[in-house]
Amino acid sequence: MRETVIKSGSVPIACRDHGGTGRPLLLLHGAGGNLAHMAALAEHLRPAHRVVTVDLRGHGRSGDGPWSWDDALADLAAVTDGLGLAPPAVVGVSLGGMLAALWAQRHPECPGAVSLDGNPTLGRPEQLGGMDPERAEAELARLRAAFDGVAAMLAEPLGADQVAAALAAQRAMAQRYGAAPDDWAAAFERNLVPCDGGSRLRPGPELTGQLRVAMERIDLLPAYRDTRCPLLLVLATEDLPEQQAFHELYVAYRRATAERVAGVDNPSLRVLHLDGASHAMVAERPRELAALVTDFLAAADARRVSHRGE
């Protein structure tokens, strides 16, 4: 593996080239993560693809900059040009999945894109299906308060003891999902930066707030309708442990999301509800996801070859 920093865009973007001789593939992490979180999935994808993972702006070892979808997509274009990847397939989880869908919309030459549960953040009553509006508002207020509490906690500087405890918690969580504890510890450390004699986590509070607003307000249906490159949406069907306290909300949200996506009439779009998978599907089932992605992209290639031969 080779790490490099692409400096041709508005902020420096760190990326890791995992190698491989197949078609190039950009692999994108979720909000609050970094490229190290994608290590297991990258390894399973590498036999069929040249896999490049990326630290999105404000994450890992990439530079800081305000968040906009246009700027983030421009960062990916800089990586693509800088590493000679054009045209890459694009695969992402959560925030990265949303970027994959937007990339597909804007790049009809893309050989294929996959969004792994890349849905807007739950925060509005209209995102919920079949819930009483008053009940929905009350539960959303409770969820926002929980998000606010987590954001405030993550914004605080960490002392050495707190970092050690957090690393132990990351290792324990990795074991719960069946992931490699060392990979999760490395991913946590990659987002740490020195701060006032201690450490703080990236992304910082300002970017975290911008991401939260952007991910809540975006409507991805136009991207799903407009894309002319093959796009696969892999949707979770189960709660994360942290979501179980809001089970009613997330059931309604998944139902409403499924209904909205089912209404999109576009032969380039395929939707898969992954039985038994949560939003942490990349940690839970990297080998299965790699097979899904590889098969989807291979089928898209076969269709292109067939169309050229007609």
N, C-alpha and C positions, 0 to 999 in steps of 0.2 A: 504494500500500500504506500501511496505517495501523497503527502499533504502539500498543498500550495495555497497561495492567496491571490485571488484575481483582483487587480487594482484598477481596471479600466472603467469601472462604473462609478456611481456617486459615493459608494462606501466600499471598503475592501471586503471581499467575501471569501471566507475560508472554505476549502473543499478537500475531500479525500478521494483519490482515484484508487478504487479497489482492483483495477485491472479487469481482465477478461477480454476475449477476442470477438464477442458477439456485438450486436447493435448497441450503441451507447444508450444509457438510461440514467436520468437524473432521479435521485431518491431523496425525498424531502420529509423532514421531521415535523412534529406538531409544535404548537405554541408552548414556550417554556422549555423546550427540549434542545437538542443539538444533534449533529451528525452521528455522534457516538451511540445515540439511542437506536440508530438504524443498522448497527453492525451485524446483528444476526440475520436480518432480512437481506442485507447486502450480500452476505456470504452465500445464502441460498440462491440468490439471483445470479451470482457471478458466473456459473457455468454456461449460461445462455446469453449473458450481456456484459458489456463493459460498464460497470456500475460506478457512478460518481455520487457521493453524498455531499451535502452542502449544509453549512451553518447559515441559516437565514439571518438577515440583518438584525443586530441587537442580541444575537444568541451566540453561544460558544465563543469562537475566536474571530468572528466577523466584526466589522465596524458598526458603530452606532449611527442611526439615522432615523428620522420620523417614518412612521409606517403609512404606506399607501399601497394599494394593490398594484398600481402602475409601477411604483418604484421597486417593489419586490419582484415583479415580473421582469423588469429591466435588469435587476441583479442576476436573475437566472439566464437571461439572454447574454449577459457579459461572461458568465461562466461557460455557456455553450460556445461562444465565439473564442474565448480564451483557451479552451482546451480542445478546440476543433471537434466538437461533438455533433454538430448539426447534421441532420435533424435528430435530436434524441427523443426517446420515449420519456414520459414524465410520470412518476409514481409518488404519491405523498399520502401521509396520514394526517387526519384532522386539519389543522391549518395548512399543512403541506398538500393535503388532498384538495382543499379549496383552490390552492394555487394551480394544482394540476388541471382542474376543470377550467379555470380561467385561461391557462396556457392552451388547452385544447380548443377553446373558443376562438382564440386569436391566431392559432397556427394550424391551418388546415393541412399543412404538409407534415405535421407531427405523425409519426407512425402509430401512436396510440398513447392514451393517458389513463391512469387508474387513480381513483380517489378512494382511499380507505377510511370510510366514515368521516369524510370531510364536509360536515354540515355546519350551518350557522349556529352560533351559540344560542342556547335556549334563553329567552329573555322577554318575549312578547306574547300576549294572550292569543294572537292570531296564529301563532306557531303550534297551538294545541288543538287536538281534535277530540270533540265530544265531552269536554270539561265544562262545568258550570262556570260562566265568566267571573263571578264573584269569588268562587273557590280558586280559580286559576290565578287571579290577581293576588290573593292572599299567599298562595304557595310560591308564586314568582317573587314576591317580596321577601319571603323566607329564604329562597334560593339566592337572591341578590345579597342578602345579609351574610350568607355563608361565603359567597365569593369575595365580598368586601373583607371579611375576616381573614381569609387565606391570603389575599393580596397584601393586606397590612402586615401580616406575619412575614411574608416572603420579602417585603421591602426593608425589614430590619437587618442591620449588620449582624454577622454571626461570629461568635468567639470560637476559639479552638475546640472547646468542649462541645459546643453546639454543632460544629462541622463534623466532629467524630460521631456524635449521636445521629446526625442526618445520614452519614455514610452507612452506619449500621442499619438504619431504617431502610435505606435504598437496597442494601443487600438482602434484607429480610423480605422486602416487597418483590424483588427479583425471584427469590426462591418460591414465593407464593404463586407467581405466574409461570414458573418453570423456566425462567430466563437465567442467563449467566450473571451471577452477582458481581463479578469483576467488571463486566461491561456496564452495568448500571452505576457502579461506583465511579468508573471512569467518566461516564456521561455527566454525573452530578459535579465532579471536580472540574469538568470542562467549562461549566457555566459559572464557576467561582472566580471572582476578581478581588484583589486586595482593596481594603476599605477601612481607613481609620484604625489601623492596628489589628483589624480582623478581616473578615471577608463579607462579600455580598453576592447575591445570586443575580445573574443575568437571565432574562431581560430586566432592566430597571423599572421602577414604578411608572415612569412616564410612558415608556413603550408598552408596558403591560396594559395600562389604561387605554392607549390608542388601539392596541390589538383587540381588547375586549369590545370596544365600540365598533370597530370595523367588522369583527366576526359576528356581532349581533345584528348589524344593520344590512349586511349584504344579502342580496337575493340572487341565488345561483341558477334559478330556472331559465333566465335568458341564455346563460352559458350552455345549459343542457339542451335547450332548443336549437341554438345556433351552431353548435360544434359540427364540423364536417369531418373531423378525424375520429377514429374509434375511441369511445370513452366508456369506461367501466366504473360504476359506482358499487362499492362493496359496503353494505350497511350493517351496523351492529343490531343485534336482536335482544341483548341482555344488558342489565345495569352493571356499571362498575360498582365495587363495594361502596365507594364514596357517594354514589348516586342512589343507593337503596333507601336512604332517608327521604328521598324525593321520588319514590317509585311511581306514584300516580302521575306526576308531571312527565317523567321520562317515557312512560308507556304511551301517554297521550301525544307526546312530541314525536316518538317514532312512528305512531300511527298516522299522524298528520303529514309527516315527511314522506312516508310511503305513498300516501294518497296523492300528494302534490307531484312526486316524481312519476307515478304511474300515469298521470295525465299528460306527460310530455310525449309528443308524437315526433320521434326522430329515430330513423333506423341506425344512426351512428351510436346511439346510446343503449347500453345494456346495464341492467340493475340486478344485483344479487344480494339477497338478504342472507347473511351468513349465520346459520343456526348455531346457537350457543356461544356466539362471539360478543364481546363487549367492545367499548371504545378502545380498550387496550389490546386489540386483536394482534397488533404487530408483536407484542411481547408474548401473547398467548399462543399464537399459531404461525410463526414465521415461515416454517417449511410449507405449510398448506397455502399460505398467501403467495409465496414465491411461485408455487406450481400454478395457481390461478393466474397470476400476472404473466408468467411465461407462456401459458397456453393461450391466453387472450391475445397477447401480442403476436404469437406465432400464427394464430388464425387470421388476425388482421393482415399480416404479411401475405398469407396464402390468398386472401381475397384480392389484394392489390395485384398480385402476380396474375391471378385468373382474369381480372378485369383488363389488364394490359394485353392479355392474349386473345381477348374477344375481338 
